Amino acid sequence: MLDANNTVEIGESRKSIANCQICGHRFTSNPLNFSTYKRRHQCKRCLRILCSDCGSHQCYIITSRKSLNGTSRTCSQCKNSLEILEKILREVIIDDPNPLNFKSAEIESEDFMHLQVRRKTIVDTGSKIAEIACDMATNLSIFDRKHMLKLYKRCFVGSEAVKYMIDKKHARSVTEAVELGNEMLRNRYFAHVTRDHDFKNEDLFYRFLIHEEDEYIAFENWNNQKIQKLNWNSVSSTGERWFRDSGAMTLKHQSAESYFDYLNEFSSETPAVQEDFDVVKKDVEDGRSDPSVFRIGLREFLTFVQKETNFEVCRTNVINVLKSHLVRNSEVGYCQGMSFIVTFLLCFMDEEMAFWSFEQLVDNILVPDYYMGPRGGNSLNGYIVECELIKEIAEAKFPWFRQLDDPTFVELFGVQLLIQLFIDGLSPDCTIFLWNQIMGEPGYNTIIKAFLAIMAILKDRIEDNTPPFKLFCNLSELVKCPQLQETFIAISLNAAEIDRQREAIKKRRAQNWSVPENRVFSKLAKVTHFSREEIEYLQQEFTKLKSKVTNLRGGSFLGGGSKKNKARDSGEVFASFAGRDHAH
């Protein structure tokens, strides 16, 4: 599992790690005893220390600077994760099943960017360089070769390739042959086996990319415009489907104002909106919507999508959508987590569609006051109600859940999953699968169903009292998409019964927060560390102050006679504080 506590940063000492962090094999320190010598290696993706058996793969890691020009060492688990990411990108953005521009009469497998092609290969580009590459791939001496006790499979020697090009009249001199070889290298027909050298007339090993097989995940064509269908702030087929099926398109057509009207209506003269906007701007400008803040799987996905867009432009797009949201939904306001959702939406659609899709989420898919800020009463009251509802449903569906020692598991484990709607914690394929359900079957019950499915998959670890934070950190490794799909489909919920339970929880919660009962005092004591006597004294003083100010103003203590302002009365002022502390 990708446990942050068990990794070593690149460049730090690895000697403190005595065993491989995957198989547990003990490292040995005697390089002269080749029969037992086990060197330490490091996966450049998850940063774990590995033996040569567990870290034998070379993969293209888009977030790695070295991988901009080649591949990096990865472990078997990261290799599998990268293959899943390839599959996602193929399903979402790729029309051409053969982006490396190679075609074969005898292709054994049509796996995306992972073709096992026989030696007789035809290069289908029509250029002279392609013809020469085809000739060399077919006729050069390509063997498994060793250097410094390391085996390099299916490679050729640079000096032999230079001699071959001159003999076959592809080049007239050594200089011309080297230039031609570097042209083929730049066009991704072959590469140095460790990506450390350009093409040279030396005894260096090179390998055609079609011969890489399992040792190389060919993300080398990220910048190939022919296959690029997914761009930041652009409409994709997935985005169109979400926009249509979620009801966001209908919401847009029913609105009297357009997205650009809301964007242009923003005014700093409204203190509440300006206050929220300042928080939005600070969050985004501090990088809280940048790929670097996301976990590794989604970080790679976002890096790919944003690769041709300046990061300042990406931030501006996120700010624009949230700014328009604050104008249209000023009572809801902003909470951290919204920037993650908007960033994710902008991977599949443009600003306007992302805005209406987000507004549809807030207005109609999520329960009312799910994201409601402190101005609307108890902060995130809807989210807290849903946590209690999930707890009740889990206790009814999972007998093992009733035996847990930790009654706050759902709140602690769900705070990032539910506030961010499963963005970042899970692997990209799991995230896209769940969003297909959320946007395809609008309604918060779909989100409850998804959360219960994740809990069912993690049953053994939850029963072992694994800390919720540790579960969340390792979620992408613990929850695999096929298992999530199967579990999600198997869970059935009664919508009418859930609505009844939700209303009962709302009423119970409103009563508990509005009347200073024992439960309220116990919660306030836990949050504030005051004694009951101190809380009662503060309550009395607050009531006196409220009465004086109300008489002076001739109306509501908080200004205005709306239900939302009147609701923040007496013990509920304390409760609002307690709720905010609990949720944030």
Secondary structure, 3 states (H helix, E strand, C coil): CCCHHHCCCCCCCCCCCCECCCCCCECCCCCCCCCCCCCCEECCCCCCEECCCCCCEEECCCCCCHHHCCCEEECHHHHHHHHHHHHHHHHHHCCCCCCCCEECCCECCCCCCCCCECCCCEECCCCHHHHHHHHHHHHCCCEEEEECCEEEEEEEEHHHHHHHHHHCCCCCCHHHHHHHHHHHHHCCCEEECCCCCCCCCCCCEEEEHHHCHHHEECHHHCCCCCCCCCCCCCCCHHHHHHHHHCCHHHHHHHCCCCHHHHHHHCCCCCHHHHHHHHHHHHHHHCCCCCHHHCCHHHHHHHHHHCCCCCHHHHHHHHHHHHHHHHHHCCCCCCCCCHHHHHHHHCCCCCHHHHHHHHHHHHHHHCCCCCCCCHHHCCCCHHHHHHHHHHHHHHHHHCHHHHHCCCCCHHHHHHHHHHHCCCCCCCCHHHHHHHHHHHHHCCCHHHHHHHHHHHHHHCHHHHHCCCCHHHHHHCHHHHCCHHHHHHHHHHCCCCHHHHHHHHHHHHHHHHHHHHCCCHHHHHHHHHHHCCCHHHHHHHHHHHHHHHHHHHHHHCCCCCCCCCHHHHHCCCHHHHHHHHHHHHHC
